[in-house]
Amino acid sequence: LATRRGSRDLLLTGPDGLSWFTTPASPLVRVRLTATLETGSVSLGGRVQGYAGGRIAIYRERPGFPRTLAGVVTPAHDGSFVFTDRRPLRPLLYRAVYVQPKTAVPYAALLRTPVD
């Protein structure tokens, strides 16, 4: 929801219920995520546009099962990151979640195609 001053109000659901966030302007943060299947592992890579410090949580997601944390990575200064999941159960999706330090707003990217 945009306000008159150009800020954005976001209502997000999380494990503790609903959270209300106000950002100073339209979000300039974007998260990209790709995956490549390798022998016995999945190589993940991506970039956080607008990266301003912090870490990225990588989650495994399987239909009918709770989301599980695969690991946490610290991106390079340009926002790029890599992660190797050595114990993937397939088929599954991956989600990369970055929480912008200044606003505490979470931004995420979810793979649209399962890794088989």
N, C-alpha and C positions, 0 to 999 in steps of 0.2 A: 504494500500500500504506500503510495507516494504522498508526502505531506506538502504543504504550501512552501516550506523553506527548502525543499529539494531533498530532504532526508527520506529514508525508507524505514518503514515499520515492518518487521518480520515476525510472524508467529510460527514457531517450529515445535514439533513434537519430539520428545526424547525419552530416555529411560525413566526420567523423573517426572514426566508429564509434559505440559506445555510450557514453553519459554518465550518471552517477548523480547525482541531485540530492536534497537533503533540504530541505524547506520547514518552517518553524516551525509551521504550522497548515494547515488546509484552504485552498486557494488562494482569494484574494479578488479575483484579477485575472481579468477577462474581456475579450475582444476581439470587437468587432462590426465588420462590413464590409458595405458596399453598393456597387453599381455602377450607373451610368446611362450608356447609350450615347448619345453626341452625334456630330455630324457630324465624322468624322475623328479622334475621340478617345473615351476612356472616362473619366468622372468618378467617382472613388472617394471614399467618405467613411466615417467610422466613429467609434468611441469605444473607449477603453481604460478600463474600470471598474477603479479601484484604481491609476490612473496615478501613478507616483512619480518622474517624470523620465526622460530618455532619449529614444530615437528609435524609429521604426517603419520596418521594411524592407517594401517592397511588391514582391512577386514576381509574374511572369507564369508561368502553367503551361499547357502544351498536352500532351495525351496523346501519348506516344511521343517527347517531346522533353525535354531537361533543363530544370529550373526556371531562370529568368533574373531578375535583379534589375531591376525597372523604375525604382526610386528609393527614396529615404529621406526621411521627413518627421519634423518635430518637432511633437508635438501641442500644443494649447493647454493651459493649466493644468487645465482640466476633463477632459482626456484626448481631446477631439474632434480629428479630423484630416481633411484633404482632400488629394487628390492627383489630378492629371490626367495620364493616360497618352496622349501625343500620337502614339505610333507602335504602336498595338496590331495584332497579327496575330490574326485570329479564325478559328475560335472559340477562346476561351481562358478560363481561370479565373484569379482573383487570390487571393493569400494575403497577409495582413498579419501580420507577426511582431514582437512586442514582447518584449524581454528585460528582465525586472524587475531593476533595478540591485542591489538588496540581496541577492537570492538567486541571480542569474544564470540563473533558470529562464525558458526561452522559452515564450511564450503566443502562440497564433495563431488566426486565423479564415480559413477558406477558403470562397469563394463556392461554393454548391452547384449553381448553374445557370450554364453557360458564357455568356459575353457573345458574341453572334453579331453 
